[in-house]
């Protein structure tokens, strides 16, 4: 009988003494450096070649790059196999909608003169849907590896699709 009357008091005593105070004596400072994503690494590597001359049918930084040679060279550095010819990009990878574009995705374009065949590729370096920027080996006035706006008249009208191989 005594136990029945003591149990509620014991319970109240446990609750009353179970409050914990938390005191922070030193500030918590995180010293971890955020990991750089594989996509960031790919773009950083691609940008190392800005200004390298355009050279048709070449995939060598010492000689120059054509568009697919440049894309192939960059992805090969990360052990990712992509075609060597721009026309072969038509049927590879996963198609990505503009709202889901990411750095490292590949833009595929129709040719400059032949608007029925694939003729140009580049790598998204700043993702913002159809306002994205991409790095590519241009045979245009730059005649080098350069960064261009997808929303420019030159590229918007030639845009075929965006793919991800990552």
C-alpha positions as CSV (number, residue, x, y, z in Angstrom):
1,X,0.0,0.0,0.0
2,X,2.8,2.4,0.8
3,X,4.2,1.7,-2.7
4,X,1.0,3.0,-4.3
5,X,1.3,6.3,-2.5
6,X,5.0,6.7,-3.1
7,X,5.0,6.0,-6.9
8,X,3.4,9.3,-7.9
9,X,5.8,11.2,-5.7
10,X,8.8,9.3,-7.2
11,X,7.5,10.1,-10.7
12,X,7.2,13.8,-9.9
13,X,10.6,13.8,-8.3
14,X,12.1,12.3,-11.5
15,X,10.5,14.8,-13.7
16,X,11.5,17.7,-11.5
17,X,15.2,16.6,-11.5
18,X,15.3,15.5,-15.2
19,X,15.6,19.1,-16.5
20,X,18.9,19.6,-18.3
21,X,20.6,22.8,-18.9
22,X,22.6,23.2,-22.0
23,X,25.5,25.6,-21.9
24,X,27.7,26.3,-24.9
25,X,31.1,27.3,-23.6
26,X,32.8,27.7,-27.0
27,X,31.4,28.6,-30.4
28,X,31.1,25.7,-32.8
29,X,33.0,26.5,-36.0
30,X,32.8,24.3,-39.0
31,X,36.1,24.0,-40.8
32,X,35.0,21.6,-43.4
33,X,35.5,22.9,-47.0
34,X,32.5,22.1,-49.2
35,X,33.2,19.4,-51.7
36,X,33.5,20.6,-55.3
37,X,31.0,18.6,-57.4
38,X,32.2,16.6,-60.3
39,X,30.3,19.0,-62.6
40,X,32.2,21.9,-61.1
41,X,35.5,20.1,-61.7
42,X,34.5,19.4,-65.3
43,X,33.7,23.1,-66.0
44,X,36.9,24.3,-64.2
45,X,38.9,21.9,-66.3
46,X,37.2,23.0,-69.5
47,X,37.9,26.7,-68.7
48,X,41.6,25.9,-68.7
49,X,41.4,25.8,-72.5
50,X,39.7,29.1,-73.1
51,X,41.4,30.8,-76.0
52,X,42.8,27.7,-77.6
53,X,42.5,28.0,-81.3
54,X,39.7,26.3,-83.4
55,X,41.0,23.6,-85.7
56,X,38.7,21.5,-87.7
57,X,38.9,17.7,-87.0
58,X,41.3,18.2,-84.0
59,X,41.0,17.2,-80.4
60,X,44.4,18.4,-79.2
61,X,45.2,21.5,-77.0
62,X,48.5,21.9,-78.8
63,X,47.0,21.9,-82.2
64,X,43.5,23.2,-81.5
65,X,40.0,21.9,-81.1
66,X,36.9,21.5,-83.1
67,X,33.6,21.5,-81.1
68,X,33.3,17.8,-80.7
69,X,37.0,17.3,-80.2
70,X,36.9,19.8,-77.3
71,X,33.9,18.1,-75.7
72,X,35.4,14.7,-76.2
73,X,38.8,15.9,-74.7
74,X,37.2,17.4,-71.6
75,X,35.0,14.4,-70.8
76,X,37.8,11.9,-71.6
77,X,39.9,13.6,-68.8
78,X,37.2,12.4,-66.4
79,X,37.0,8.9,-67.9
80,X,33.6,9.6,-69.5
81,X,33.2,8.4,-73.1
82,X,31.4,10.6,-75.5
83,X,31.4,10.6,-79.3
84,X,34.1,12.3,-81.3
85,X,31.8,13.6,-84.0
86,X,29.0,16.1,-83.2
87,X,26.5,14.2,-85.4
88,X,26.8,11.2,-83.0
89,X,25.5,13.3,-80.1
90,X,22.0,13.1,-81.5
91,X,21.2,9.7,-79.9
92,X,23.2,9.5,-76.7
93,X,22.6,10.5,-73.1
94,X,19.5,11.5,-71.3
95,X,17.5,14.4,-72.8
96,X,17.2,17.3,-70.3
97,X,14.5,20.0,-70.3
98,X,15.6,23.6,-70.0
99,X,14.4,24.0,-66.4
100,X,16.6,21.1,-65.4
101,X,19.8,22.1,-67.2
102,X,23.0,21.7,-65.1
103,X,26.6,22.6,-65.4
104,X,28.3,19.8,-67.4
105,X,25.3,19.0,-69.6
106,X,25.9,19.0,-73.3
107,X,24.1,21.2,-75.7
108,X,23.5,19.8,-79.2
109,X,22.9,22.1,-82.1
110,X,22.0,21.9,-85.8
111,X,24.8,23.0,-88.2
112,X,25.3,26.6,-89.1
113,X,24.7,26.0,-92.8
114,X,22.9,22.6,-92.7
115,X,20.0,23.2,-90.4
116,X,18.7,19.6,-90.8
117,X,21.8,17.8,-89.4
118,X,23.6,18.0,-86.0
119,X,26.7,20.2,-86.5
120,X,27.8,21.7,-83.1
121,X,28.1,20.8,-79.4
122,X,29.1,22.6,-76.2
123,X,29.1,22.2,-72.5
124,X,26.9,24.2,-70.1
125,X,29.1,26.2,-67.8
126,X,26.3,28.4,-66.2
127,X,22.9,26.7,-66.0
128,X,19.9,29.0,-66.3
129,X,17.5,27.2,-68.7
130,X,17.5,28.8,-72.2
131,X,19.6,31.7,-70.7
132,X,22.5,29.3,-69.9
133,X,26.0,30.0,-71.0
134,X,28.2,27.3,-72.6
135,X,31.8,26.6,-73.3
136,X,32.7,25.3,-76.8
137,X,35.2,25.5,-79.6
138,X,33.7,28.0,-82.0
139,X,34.5,28.3,-85.7
140,X,32.8,31.7,-85.7
141,X,34.4,35.0,-85.2
142,X,36.1,33.9,-81.9
143,X,37.7,31.0,-83.8
144,X,38.7,29.5,-80.4
145,X,37.4,27.9,-77.2
146,X,35.0,30.5,-75.8
147,X,31.9,31.0,-73.7
148,X,28.7,31.9,-75.5
149,X,25.1,32.7,-74.5
150,X,22.5,30.0,-75.4
151,X,19.9,32.7,-75.8
152,X,21.8,34.5,-78.5
153,X,20.1,34.5,-81.9
154,X,22.9,32.4,-83.4
155,X,22.4,29.5,-81.0
156,X,18.7,29.7,-80.1
157,X,17.6,29.1,-83.7
158,X,20.0,26.1,-84.0
159,X,19.3,24.5,-80.6
160,X,18.4,20.8,-81.0
161,X,18.5,19.5,-77.4
162,X,20.4,19.2,-74.2
163,X,21.7,15.9,-72.9
164,X,23.3,14.6,-69.7
165,X,25.9,11.9,-69.7
166,X,26.8,12.4,-66.1
